[in-house]
Amino acid sequence: MKQGDFIKEGFSLFDKINHHLVINYYSILDIELSPKQFMVLHLIHEIEPAKIQDISHQLQLSMSSVSQLVNKLEQGNYVSRSINPQNRREILVRIDGKGKDFFKKYEEMDDLVIEKYYSKLSLKETKQFRDFAQKLYNIITEESDHV
C-alpha cells in the first residue's frame, strides 16, 4: 500500500467516526445553523470578542459575506454586536444567549464523547494523537501561507 492509500483509509475512518458521533450525539444539539454560520460562530467563540475583519481574514470570506452571516446569527440571538470603545469605527461580535447555550451543550457532548470513547485510549496514544494533529496542522498552515 502507498502512503496516499493509508491517508485515504485514515480519512475514511475519521469520516465514519464523525458520522457516528453526529448521528448519536451531536444531533442532540439540534443545530439550526448553516455550515458557514457554524464556522463563523465557532470562530467568534474562539477569539471573542471578534472583529468582522478578523473573521473575514481567518475564514477567507468577503467582509459583506461575513456581515450577512453575523446578521443571521444576531437575528437568531447567537451573537451580539457592540462598538469597540478603543476604536469607534470597529464592531465587536460576542457570543450571546442561544450561542452560549449552544456552546454549553456542545461542551457537554464533547465531554461525553471523550469519556465514552477517547478515554479508552492510553495516555501515550492520546498524546500521539494530539502531536500528530499538531504536526499536520503546522504543515498545512505553513504550506498555505506560501500559496
HELIX and SHEET records of a PDB file:
HELIX    1   1 GLN A    3  ASN A   24  1                                  22    
HELIX    2   2 TYR A   26  LEU A   29  5                                   4    
HELIX    3   3 PRO A   35  ILE A   47  1                                  13    
HELIX    4   4 ILE A   52  LEU A   59  1                                   8    
HELIX    5   5 MET A   63  GLN A   75  1                                  13    
HELIX    6   6 GLY A   97  LYS A  116  1                                  20    
HELIX    7   7 TYR A  118  LYS A  120  5                                   3    
HELIX    8   8 LEU A  123  ASP A  145  1                                  23    
SHEET    1   A 3 ALA A  50  LYS A  51  0                                        
SHEET    2   A 3 ASN A  87  ILE A  95 -1                                        
SHEET    3   A 3 VAL A  79  ASN A  84 -1                                        
END                                                                             
